[in-house]
Amino acid sequence: NEGLFCLQEPEARYEFASCGNCALCYPQYDRTYRVNKSIVAFNQAHQHRFINGYRAILNCSAFCYTRNVIYALTCPCGRFDYVGATTQSLHDRLIKHREHGNRIIHEFLLGEANIVRDLTRGKSNEISTKDHMKLYQHSARCHVAMQIFLDANPQYWRFIPMTFEESETLEQRSIHGLGLPEELDWTLRSREDCKLYVASVPKPPPDYRFSNRQQALQLSYFYKKRDKILPNQSIDLYNATIVAVLPESCSEMFRFTIESLFITHADTKLNTIGHMLNENSVGNHHHPLFNPWLDRGTQWCDGLQRRPQPK
């Protein structure tokens, strides 16, 4: 009564346990505004329901550092999910997801032209591949994920367009005290370079604009080279869980097959490859002329709450 064919409906029997001593158990950032204080739901009889309703029952007891797993990521907006496989633990795999997710939002807000301007050799193939992944593209265009990012990195509010009404308030029209100093400092950018950087910041969606104050703050930001400082790399932009534990000795082909089965059954929208019934996702390729930075969408800044109040 176990395995592929069962006489009775399978039951959740195995635990996904907290180790009690890592970033999954105790995230190292302020979670005041997050609905779910933990990105991982630990429980004794673990199962996970994907967005499309498909239910995965954990096949083996696991904890934060269990290696060789199939995992699922769900956007806090509750509309998109992703399946991944790793020989690492969930704890270790999420480090890279955080790194790329937060980096790509940083680049989305500042503009790709401002990022590559100082890269004499351009981006590496690995970084370029990550840029094209739906998983990271979605975070930068989802107002729920963007709100999480901004709550942890309020210095980026100057790159979040305002409605016309907001931008016309007395405070936002004032640029008193925000001018650049006259003296030269070789550790800072020139005025001419700063204006070039500000001009390359992506244009706001329709019905939005940057206020006078925001543009002055952008000028100061690039003048001080704050764009060289990456955002908080510990911020989780997705909720995460383990859906299956694989044998330690399994082959890469076996791992990819199980991952693809989950992707196909759960019909995860954020997987670029691996869907067996989608002919466009069988290969790990993207069109060389497709630029993920050009399709920005129009709703990513809708309804964002300016908290804490940006300075």
C-alpha positions, 0 to 999 in steps of 0.5 A: 500500500505504498509507492506509485500505486496505492489502495488508500490515499497517501498520508503525510507521515514525515517531519520537516523539522527546524534545526533551531540555529540558522537563517531559515529558523531565525531570519536575520532581518526585520520582519515587522511588515511581513504577513508570514514571519517565517519563510519556511513552514516547519511541521511534523506531517509535512506536505506542500500544496502548489498554486495549481492545487497539486499536493506533494507529500514529503517522502522522508524526514528532513531539516534545514541542512538535509542535502539532495532535495527537491524544493519549492519557492512561492512568491508572497503574492500567492500567484506564482511558484517555482521548483528547484533541485539541489545537491546542497541543503535548502539553507545553502541553496537559498543563499544564491537565490537571495543574492541574485534576487536582491541584485536583480531588483537593484539593477531593475531600479537603477537601470541596466545601462548604469550597471554595465557602464562600469563593467569593461568585460560586461556580465559573465554568462552565469550572471546573464543566465540568471538575469533571464530567469523568470524566477528573478524577473518576477520578483522585480515586477511584483509589487509584493516582492518589491515592497519586501525589498523596499522595507529592508532597503529604504534607500531605494525609495528615490527610484520608486516613481510617485503618482503626479499628486504625490510628486506635487506636494510641497515636500517633494517639490523642495530640493533645499539642501540637496545640491552637490558640493562645489569642491572636487573630490576624486573619490566621488563622481563628477557632476557630468557623470552623475547627470548621465547616470540619472538620465539612464534611470528607467523611465516611470510607467504611465501616470507616474513620475519622479519628483524634484526631490527624488531626482535630487536624491538620485543625483546625490546617490550616484555622486557618492557612488552608492550604486556600488553598494549592493542591497541587503543580501539576506532578504528572502523574496520567496517562501520556501519548502522541501517537497522531496528528499532524493537518495544520496547516490542518485544520478544527475539525470534522476534528479532532473527527471524528478524535478521535471515531474514536479514542475510538470504536475505543479505547472509552476509558472516561474520555471524557465526549463523542465516542463515536459509538456511545454516545448518551449522549456525543454532546453536551457536557452534564451533568445540572444536578442531578448532583453529582460530589462526592456519589458518592465511592466506597468504595475510593479510600483502600484500600491507600494507603501512608503515605510519606513518613511524614506529620507 
